[in-house]
Amino acid sequence: MKKIILLTIIAFSASFVNAQWQQTNYSFGGYIFTNCMATNGTDVYVSNDSSGIYRTTDNGNTWSTVNNGLPINPNVQALAISGTNIFAGLSYDGLYLSTNDGNSWTHLTNGLPTGFFSPSAFAISGSNIFVGTGIRSSTASQNGIYLSTNNGSNWIAVNNGLPANDNITTLAISGTNIFAGTESHGIFLSTNNGSNWIAANGTLFSTNTIESLAIKNSNVFVTSSSSSQGGIYLSANNGSSWSTANNGISFAQYCTFYAIAINSSNVFTAGLSLMSGSNVVYLSNNDGSNWTNFSNGLPAWSGNNTIKSLVVNNLNVFAGTQDGKVWSRALSKITGIEKNNTSENIVIFPNPAQNEITIQNPIATTNSLISIRNIQGQELIKENINQNSISKIDISNLDNGVYFIELKNEKGNYISKFVIQK
């Protein structure tokens, strides 16, 4: 473990990695579906329709397969994580659970349909796990939504009020409210753990294909791929009415957004702008009142590489394109931490450094975490600081080069750059 000597505080200047989108080293072919990315801390999981599930622990620099216990060449349509549990939905092959970071998988069956059962979407709240199915089940009566309250050991159908022969495309949950998006009947809402469902389309979505749903506080965001409903929509009254939330989105009526991701106060949406013929990612930090385009560096649209999936962890935003590639961009650069903290500076000295650096830290509290990564994103040093302090960190075992140091706690995340030159 690296040595940290505790001293006191001062001010801060930040420099950030990944000023624009960059392709990670994930490139394993296959189709990345809308619900095929998930994060657990700094780990990111990605799946596709031909070679299964992959995990990175170093922000996309390296990836490893985590398919032990899955069928050969698994067609994975959806992923979700709850604590130490990872759920994977496989087309035609049902539902699988891993309790050890994907190193092994167990097939879940008790109470779930038999035959060509295809889980397509998840929503998890506390001990309640909801899974929505595609229409590939052996009979229409097996389609819909299933609920487990014991980590997947047992399941019951919770379909009362849902259409009998439709695909569940997306699920979102907040407290007792659960929203379900369908392929051809719009949006449904349950306020009693799925026991009953009612349409929540307002006047807009009753026959539409719903691509994504996400909930932030009392706001429900939805996107649709139906030609008449481009852009992003918002409801503040549980789906009784919907309004466009497209301010700042260029030619929103020609945009199809396939994914929504929420991180703290930030809402991200990603997809395709038909007007410009390009992949796009937009951010709102005011609940959809305004959006800012952060698409610089994304691949030019070629017809088969549309962004279908989007996730956020504490460091990066990750976008999965349907041609089997994953792109990332530093969260700090997108969300404007650099701008928001101009009056509070982290000072690192000496810089360049040789064997030790000192950090003058304005946001230290009783529980701060310091981590140091190399230019490839690999974490090399990770330490907790448990009192207000200036910190001295031993870097004598690190090679010459450029490094990034992150300090984070409940007050914020701060990233700065330094150089080792011995």
N, C-alpha and C positions, 0 to 999 in steps of 0.2 A: 504494500500500500504506500502511496506517495505521502510524504510528510507535509503537514500543513501547520504553520505557526500562526496563532491568532493574535491580532493587534487591535484597530478602530476604522472609521468610514471617511469617504470624501465623494468625489463627483465622476463624470463618465462620458466617453465618446465611443460611438459604435460604428463598426464596419461589418458588412454582411456578406455571406456566401450566397451563391446562386442568385444573381441579380435578375436572371430570367430562367425560363423553363429549360431543363436539361434532361436528356434521355438517360435513364438508369441502365444498369447492365441486365435488366430483365428483358429478354427477347426470345421467348420459347414457342412462338407461333400460337395457333389456336385463337379462338374468339373470346375476348373478355366481355362478359355480360355486365349489365348495369349494376348488379348487386354482388360483384365478384371481387371486391377489395374490402379489407378490414384491418384495423390497427389495434394493437395491445401494447400500450406504452410506446417504446420506440420500435417495436417489431411491426412489420407490415406484411400482410398476407395477400397474395394475388392468386386467382384461379382462372382456368380457361376451359374450353370445351373439348380438349383432346389430351392434355398431359398433366392435368391435376392441379395441385396446390403448391405454391412456392412461398418461402419466407425469407425476408431480409432482416438482419439485426443491425445493419450499418448503413441505413438510409439509402439502400438500393445499390450499393457498391458490389455486393455479392449476394447471390440467391442460392437457396438449397431446396430440393424437393422434400415435401412432407406428406407422402402418399401411403405410408405403411398401413395396410389394413383396408385401403380403398380398392375398388375394382381396377383391373388393368385399363389404362387409358381413360380415366374417369372424366366424364363430361360434367363439370361443376358449374352450376348456375347461380349459386348464392352462398355467401359466407356471413357469419355473425359471431361476435365474441362477447361473452359475459364472464368476467372474472377469469378463472382458469379454464373455462369451457369454451371450445370452439365448435360451432355447428356448421356443417357443410351440406348443401342440398345438391343432389346429383340427378341429372335428367335420366329418367327411366329406372334409376337404381336407389332412390329413396334418400333417407336422412342418416347422416353420420355425426358422431361426437368424438372429439379429442379432449382429454383432460391434461395433456402434457405437451402443450405448444405444437401440436400437430405431429409429434413423433410417432403416434399410433392412433388408430381410429376404430370405433365400435359402431356397428350398424344398429340403429334404433328402429324398433318395429312395433312395440306393444301399443296397440290402439291406433296405429297409422294404417293407411290403405296398403293393400298388397297389389301386385301387378306393376304396371308402369307408373309408379308414383314418382312425381317430379316436384320436389320443393323448389320454390322460386323466389321466396322473400321471407325475411325474418323481422320480428320486433321483440325486444326484450326489455322488461321492466321488473327489477327485483327478481323474485322467484318465478315470475310468469314469462313463459317463452311461447311466442306465437310463430307459427310457420304457415305460409300460404302456398298453395299448390298451383301447378300448371294444369292444363286441360288434357294431359297425356295419361291421366289415371285410367284404369281399365273400365270404369263406369263413371258416368257423370255424377252419381251420388257421392263419389269419393273425392270430388273436387272441393275447394274451399279453404277453410282455415282450421288449424288444429292447435290446441293449447296443452302445454305441460306445466305443472307447478312443482315438479320434482326433478329438475335437471335432465329432462328427456326420458326418464324411466317409463313414464306412462303418458298417454295422450288421449284427449277427447276432442271430437268434432264440435266446433262452435260456429255454426253456419246459418242459424235461423235469421232469415231476412236477406241473405246473400243470393245472388243469381246462381242457379244450379249448374250452369255449364260455361262458366267464364274463368279466365286465367287471372289469378291474383298476381299483379305485377310489382307491387310495393306495399310496405306496411310502415306505419309510424305510430309511436305511442308516447303519451305524456300523462302520468297519473292514471286516472281511470278512463281516459279517452284514448281509443284506438281507431286509427284511420286505415282503411284498406283501399288501394287503387286497383282497378280492374282493367282488362283489355278492351272491353266494349260496353261497360255499364257505368263508367265514371267512378265516383268515390262513395264509400260507405263508412259509417261511424257507429261504433259501439261504446256505450258508457258503462257497461257491466261485464267486463272481461270477456266479451265476445258472445255472451248468451243471446243477445239480440242485436241486430244491425238495422240501420235505417240509411236511406240515401242521403248524401250530404253534398249534393251537386249544385245547390242554388239554381241558377238559370243557365249554367254554362256547360256542365260536363256529363250530362246524363247518358250520352252515347259515345263518350270519348275514351281513347286509350290514355291511361295515366302512366307516366313514366317514373315519376319520383314524388315522394312526400317527405316532409321534414317538419318538425315542430320546435319552435323556440319561444319559450315562455307561453304567452297566450296566442301566438301567431302560428298559423299553419301555412306552409308554403307548398305549392303543387306545380308540377309541370306536366304538359301533355304533348303527345306527338301528333294529335289530330290537326289537320291542316288549318282549321279555323281558330285554333287556340295556341298560337305561338307565344313564346316568352314565359314569364313566371307570374303566378297568381298568389294572392294572399287572402286568408280569412282570419278575422279576429273574433268570430262568433261560432266556432265549431262547425263551419261548413254551411251555415244557413245562407250565407251570401259570400261571393268571391269578387275580388276586384283585381285589375292588373297592377303589378308592382314592377314596372319596367323602366322607371326613370333612370336614364344613363345607359340603357341597353340599346345599341344602334340597331334600327330596323327589327325591333323585338318580334314583330308579327311574323318575321321570316326566320326566327331562331327556334330550334328544337333543343331543349335542355334535357339531358338524360339522367342527370345526377345532381343532387343537392347534398352538401356537407356543412355541418355546423361546428364551429370551434369557438368557445367562449362567446364573445359578442359578435362574432363574424359569421356571415352566411355566404357560402360559395355555391355557385351553380356553373355547370359545364355542359357543353354540347357543340352544336353546329349552327353557324350562321349561313343560311343559304344565299343571302344577299351578297356577302363578301366571299362565299365559298371557302370558309376557314373554320378551324376549331377555335373555340373561345372559352375563356373562364372569366367569370365576373364575381366581384366581391361586394357585399353590402355590410357595413358596420353600424347601420341604423335601422335594422329590422325591415329592410326592403324599401325604404323611402328613396334611396339612391344607390346606384351601382357603379362600380369602376371596373374597367376592362384591364385584366392582367394576363393577356394572351401572348405577350412577346416571347418568342422562342419556341412556341408550340409548332408541331409539324404542319406543313401546308396540307390542306385537305385534299385527298386523292380519291375519294369515293368509298374506300374500304378501311379508313383509319380514323373514323369518328370517335371522339372521346365518349365512352360509355359509362365510366366509373370514376368516382372521386372520393378520396378520404383525406383526413387531416390528422396529424399527430402534433406533439408539442414543438416539433422542429420544422416540418415540411408539409406541403400539400402534394399529394400524389394523384396523377391522372392516368387512367388506363384507357388505351385506344383499342378499338375492336380488332386490329390486326396483330394483337399480342405484344404490345410494347407499353412500358410504364415510364412516365415523365414526372419530374419533381421540381419543386421550386421552394426556396426558403420561406417559411411562414413569416419570419421577422421582416423580410423585405416587402412582402405583399401587404401585411396588415399595418405597416406604418409605425412599428415600434421605434424605428430610428427617428421619425419625426416627433412622436409623442414624448420622447425622453430627452430632448435636447437640453433641458435644464438640469438633468441628472446624468453624470458621466462616470463610466468606469474608466479608471486610469490604470494602465498596465505598464510597469517599468521594471528593469530596463527593457527597451524594445528597439533593436534586436536584443535577445537575451542569450545566456549561455547555460547556466545550471539551475537558475532559480528566477522566478518572477514574483513581483509583489502586485497585488490587486487592491486598489482603493475602491471600496464598494459602497455605493449610496443606498442600496436597497436591502442590505443585510438585515435579517430578522432572526428569530429564534430557530428557524428551520430553513436554511438556504442550501441549494445544491449547486456545486461547481463541477463542470465537466469540460474536458479538453478533447478536441477531435482534430484529426489531420485533414488535409485538403480533400481526401476521398470520403470523409464523413465517418471514419472509424473512431469510436470512442476509446481513448487511451488512458485517461485519468478521470475518476469520478469520486468526489468527496463531499460529505455534508459539513456545513458550518453551523454551529449551534449557538452562536452569540454574535452581537454586532461586532464587526471586525474589519481590519485590514488583514488580508491573507497572504502568506508567503507559501509558494508551491514549488516543490522540488521537481525540476524537469530534466535532471541530469541524465536520465535514461532515454530521452527522446533525441532523435536525429535532427540534423539541420533541416530547415524547411519552414513552410507557412502553416500556422495552426489557428484554430478558432476556439475561443473559450466562451462558454455559456454559463451565466449565473441566473438561476430562477428560484422564485418562491411565490408566495401568494400576492406579492405586489407586482410581479411581472417577470418577463424573460428578457435578458440582455445578452447580446452576442458581440464579441469584439475579436479582432485579429491581432496576432503577434507573430514574430519571426524568431526562430532559433538559429543562431550563427555562432559556432564555436571555433 
